[in-house]
């Protein structure tokens, strides 16, 4: 495996170097960096041209300019990057620090959401092949796959931002809205569950009543203006998540896994109850403290799984680890929702349509996180919708191929439960082709982020690339390539390693 990883690292480095050379040559030959000055009527024009020529080293051959840039970029290996200055004399290092954070935050979040949602839908549609739910998801996948990014962004700006901001002022539901929404949600849930028609009708009626009752309650207490989960709801969610994890991994008959997950759930609930007061205090909470809480939750899961696991130790540790992660997520959501009403007092129109942060806004810690999250919502949804289609279709096709294999039929003939057939045998093998898709999709998302950032006015890597290319300024363009190209190559490298892990024959 080490030899295989070293080989992939060498190939990845060679690709980056050759790609940087091609990108540099194409950029400096895409136009005239002195064009705006040549057309100027400024009496000092010749002096300005001479200054820019000296600043950008335009008198030197292209290969000298490239190696000058490459020598500075190579110092990034030892943490001393020197990416030069842009055409206006600003440090490209500083521009990249700001822009890369915005773009990678957006792309990574969209990738994670697309993977989780897309793979889940792909598995369900493969299990429910040729059902109404399968046809509906397939149709939606093709629609999202062909959806122009800029058009989807404009629609989201209007309906998910402008209209939502108008509605949140009162945050009330009309009776027809409650009835129609509850029926639609109940229909979707029933389609996912499936089963005989009698069970479907009972499930549909029960779900419609539950959804309708929930919406009546939310409307009565204006929950969307003062949302909160609270410790009891968080505890219920953690316990429910633990039960789902047990069902998906081992089943309740495995006492060791059941005890490990239960211990993790109880300990994390108690821990959150003891620390919630500190975490709610914006003066005492910090990103480091939240990270420590997340780490503690994960460690509790691993220790619990190890202690209770026995002969099922690996399975118990995995299930407990996932339970601890979900517990941390629920606690974080509760803390964010608890500060939503305060954020509404500062921002009457909370969902922004432009920018990555509210200008001239000096919030507390939690309000700052909410402000960042609200700016992420629309561009993340756009990028996620485009990617979900690919993951859904590839997962469905891969699952169907695996489910038709002989070893799956053998497992079923031996009496192995369908849950174990799906989660233990089919799911892991279906991930092998998806490992490669993740890397390509990540690179495609970075390219799509250029358009998305333009529509939503984000000052990210896309804007850095666009302005640099328009000015025929190679340093910002090469900074874009260095960050996004390295990220894409690393994702491909991780995909190769994951591929070898899932199928050890690859690394031989």
N, C-alpha and C positions, 0 to 999 in steps of 0.2 A: 504493500500500500504506500509506503514512504517513497519508493522509487517512482510509483505512478504519480503521486502528488508533485514530486520534484520535476518530473517531465512536463506535467501540465503547467506548472509555474513558469518553466522556461519558455514554453510555447506562448503562454499568456503575455510574458514580458516582450517577446519578439513581436507579437501582434500589436501591442501598444506602441512600440517604437516605430514600426513601419507605418502604422496608422497616423501617428503624430507627424511624420515626415510628409505623408500625402496631404493631411489636413493643412499643414503650414504652407505648402506649395500652392494648393488651391486657393487659400485665403489671400495670400499676397498677390495673386494673379487675378483676383476677382474684380479689381477696379483700381482706381487711382487714389491713394490716400491724400494727395495734394489737390484733388479736383475742386474742392470748395474754395481753396485759396487761389487757385488759378483763375477762377471766375469772379473773384472779389475785386472791387474797385478801391480797396483800401490803399492809400499812398504808401503804407508800410508793407505792402504785399510781399515784395522780394525778401525782406528781412524775416517775415513770418514763415515763408517757404523754407528759407535756410534754417530757421530754428527747428521747424518740424522735421526737416530732413536729418538734421543732426540728432534730434531727440529719438527718432525712430530708426536711425542708422540706415537710411534708405540708400546711401551711396555704396554700402557694402554689398557683395554678392549674396544671393539668397541663401547659399549654404553656410556662410559665416553668420548670418542672422539666425538661421535655424539652430546652429550649434551653440550660439550664445544663449538662445532660449533653452535649449536642451540641457546645457550645463547648469542653468539655474533651477530647472524643474527636477533634475536628477538629485539635487540636494534635499528634495522632499523625503528621500529614503532615510536620511538622518535627522529629519525634522527641521530643516533650515531652508525651506522653500524660498526661491527668489524668482517670481513670475514676472518681474519687470513692472513697467508702468503702462497705462493706457495712453491714448492719443492726447488726453487732457492733462497728463502728468500725475494721475492718481495711482496709488499703489494697487496693483491687481490682486496682491495677497489679501488686502483688506476687502476688496470687492468680492472676492471669492468666499471669504469667511461668512459674509452676510448672505450672499446668493445661494451658496451650496446648502446652507442650513435650511432655507426655505424650500428648495427643490427636493432635496433628499427626504425631508420630513413629509412632504406631500406624496412623493412617489412610493416611499416605503410603506406608509399607511395604506395607500390605495392597493399596493401589491398584497399586503397581508389580508385586507378585507376581501379582495378578489379571490385569493386562494381559499380562504375559509368558506366563503359563501358559494363560490363556483364549484369546489370539490364536493361540498355537501349536497348541492342541487344535482350534480352529476351522479353521485351515488344513489340518491333517491330515485332519479329518473331511470337509472339502469335497473334498479330493483322493481320499479313500477313500469316496466317497458310497455309501450303501446297503450298506456292508460291516458285518460284525459289530462291528468297532471303532466305526464310526459310530453304530450303534444303541446300543451300550453307553454311549458318551459322551453321546449325546442323552438317554438315560434318566437318567444321573447328573446332567446339567445341570438337568433338570426337578426332580429330587429336591432338589438344592442350592438351586434358585431358590425353592422353596416351603418351605424348611427354616426353622422358627422359630429366631431367633437364641438365645433363652434356652435352648431345648431342646438345641441343638447345643453350647452352652457347658457345660451340665451333663454331657452325654455325654463331652465332651473332658476335663472335670475328672476324671472317674472313670477313663476308659481311658488317656488320654494323660498324665495326671499321677499320680494315685494308684497305678494299676496299674504304670505305668512306673517310678515311684519304688520300688515293691516289687521289681520285676525288676532294677533297676540295682544293687541291693545285691550280687547275685552275677553278673549279666550273662552268663548261660549259656543256650544253646539246647538243647532236647531234640531227639532225632532226628526224631520226627514233625513237629515245628515246622519243622525245616530242610527236610524233604522237601516238605511242603505249601507252604511259602513259596516255595521255588525253583520249584516247578511253576506256582504262580500268577503269579510274576514272569515266568517264561519264556512263559507263555500270553499275558500282556499285551504283551510285547515282540514276539512273533510276530504278534499281531493288528495291531500298529502297522505292522510291516514289510510284511505282506501277501505277495502273489505266488502262484505255483502251489503246489498242496498238497505236492508233493515238497520244494520249498524251505522251505515252512513247517515240515514235520516235521523237516528237518535243523536249521533254525534253533531250533526248540523244544527238540530234544535237546541241542544245543550250549549254548543259554542256560541250560537247567536244570542242566547239569553245571557251568557257570561260576558260577551263583548258589549252587548247593549247595556247591561247593568254597570259595567266598568265605565263606559262613556257617560252614562247618567251621573255616576259618582264624580268623575273628573269634572263634569260640567257644573255640578252643584257646589263643589269646593274650589272651583277655578284652579284646578291642580296645575295647569300648564303655566300659570303665573307664579305659583308658589309650590313647586314640586319638591318632593322629598320621599325617600324610601323609609328611613328610620331604621334603628337597630332590629326591631322585630321582623320587618320585611327582608332586610339583608340576611338575617339568620335563616328565614324560610327559603330564600333563594339559594343560599349556600348548601343547605340540606338537600334541596331539590336537585341542585347541580351534582352533588355527591351521589344521589340515587341514580341519576342519568348516567354518570360515569361508570358506576358499578354495572348497570345493565349493559352498557356498550362494551365493557371489557371482560368481565368474568361471570356476571350474573350473581344474584343474591345467594346462591347456594355455596359460593366460595367464602367461607367464614373469615379467612385471613384477609382477603382483599376488602371485604365488607367492614371489618374492624379497623383496618388501616385508614380507609376513607372516612369512616365515622369519626375516628380520633382526630384526623386532620380538620374535618369540618367543625367539630366542637372546639378544638383549641383555637382555630382562627376566629371563630365567633367570639370567644372569650377575650382573645387578644384585641380584637377590634373594639369590643365594648370598653376595655380598659384604656385604649389609646385614642378613642374617637374625640374626646374633649381636646386633647393636644392637637390632633390633626385638623380639627375644625378652627383652631385659633390661627389666623393668618399671620400673626406675629411670630409664632413659634414653629410653624410648619416650613419645610423647605424641600427642594427636589431630592437632596441627599437623604432626608428622613423618609420620604416616600419610597425611595429606592431600597432603603434598609428594611422597611416594612414588607415590601414585595419579596426581598431576599429571605426575610424571616419566614414568610408564608410558604415559600418554596422549600426551604430547609425543613420546616415542620413536616411538610408532605413527604419528603425523602426519608427523614428519620422515622416517621410513623410507618411508612411502607417497609422500611428495613426491619423495624422492630417486630411488626406483626407478620411479615411476609412468609417466613419459613420457606417451604419448597416453592411457593408462589411469590417469592420476594421481588423478582423483576416486574411482574404484573402488578403487584401491590404498590411498589414504588412509583410506577408510571401513573396508576390511577390516583394515588395520593398527590402526586406532583401536579396533575391536571386540576384536581380539586383545590389545592392551595392557590394555583394561578387564578382560577375562576373566583375564588373567595376574595382575592386581592382586587380583581376587576370590579366585583360588585361593591366592595367597600369604596373604591375610588369613584364609581358612578354616584354612590350615595353622597359622598362629600361634594362632588361637583354640583349635583342637583340641589343640595342644601343652600348653595350660594347663588342660585339662578335668580331668585327674587331680588337680591341686592344688585345683581348685574342689570336687571331690567330697569332699576331706578336710575342707573347711570346711562344705559343705552335703551332708549324707548323702541328703537328698531334694531333688534339684536342680531339678525342675520345679515351680514354685510354682503355687498355685491362686488366689491373691488378692494384690492389691497390684502396684505398678509397680517396687518395689525392696525388697530385704530390709532390714528395720529394724535399726538398731544394727550394721550390717555395714560395716567399714572395710577394704576390700580393696585390693590392688595394682591397677595400671592394667588389666591383662588380666583379672584376676578380676572387676573391676568391670564390664568390658564383657560378660563371660559372664553375670554376674548380671542385667544389663539385658536381654540377649538371651533368657535363660530366662523372664523375666517377660513378654516380648513374644510368646512362642511361641503360647500358647493363644488370647489375644484376636485375634492376627493371623490364625491359622488360621480362626477363626470368621468374621471379616469377609471373608477371602479366598475362602472357600468360597461365600459368598453372592454375591460379585461374579463369580467365574469363570463361573458359569452364563450370565450376560448376555453377557459377552465371547465365550464359545464360540459361542452361538447366533447372535449378530449377525455375528461373523466368518465363520461357516459360510455364512449366508445371503448375505452380501456377496460372498464368494469365489465361490459358485456363480453368482451373478448376473453377475459379471465374467467368469468362465470361459466363459459362454455367449455373450459378445459376439463380434461379427464380427471385430474386430481380433485377438482371441485365436486364432480359427480361422485367420485369415490368417497369423499368426506360426507356427502349427504347420504349415500347408501349405508354408511356405517352408523348413521343416526346422529351425526353431529348437528347441533341446533343451527338454525339458519343465522342466528346472531353471530355465532362463532365462525360460520362459513364466510360471512361478509366481513367481519372485523379482523379475524385472524388470518384467513387464507386469501381472500380475494382483494382486500383493500391494499395490503402492502405491495403485492405484485402489480396492482394497477397503477401504483405511484411511479413505477420505473420510467415510462415514457413522459410522465408529467414533470419529472425532475429537470428534463431538458427544456420543456415549455416555459418553466418559471424564469429561466435565464433570458430567453428570447423576449418574453413578455416584459421583463423589467427594462430591457433596453428599449423596447417599443414605447413603454410608458414614459421614459425619459424624453424620447422624441415627441410624444404627444403632449408632454408637459410644456413644451415651448409654446404650443398653440393655447393651451389652457391658461398658462401664466399671462399670455397677451390679453386674452378675453377678460380675465379677472384682475388684471393690473398688478400681478405679483412681481416684485423685484427679485426674481430668482435667476437660475442659470440660463433659462430661456431668454430673458431680457438681456443678460450679459452677452450671450451669443448673438442676439439680433443686433444690438447696438454696435458691437465690435465688427460684425460682418458688414454692416451698412457703412461704417467709417473706414473699411479695409484696414482694420487695426488687428494684427494677428495675436497680440498678447491676450486680450479677453477671450477671443475665439479658442485659443489653445488652452486657456484655463478651463473653459467649458469642456473641451475634449479631455483634459487631464482628469477632471472630477467625474464626469459622466462616463467616459471611456473606461476609467479604472473601475468604477462601480459595476459597469456592465461586464467587464472581464472577470472581476471577482465573483459576480453572480454565476457566470458560466463555469468558473473554477469550482465553486461550491456545488453547482449542479453535477459536474463530473464526479466530484467526491461522493455526493449523495447517490449517484447512479452506481458507483462502485460499491458503496455500502449496501444498497438494495440488491445488487447482483454482483457478488464477489468475483465472478468470472471475468468481469471487465478489467479488473486491476492486474490480471495475470500477465 
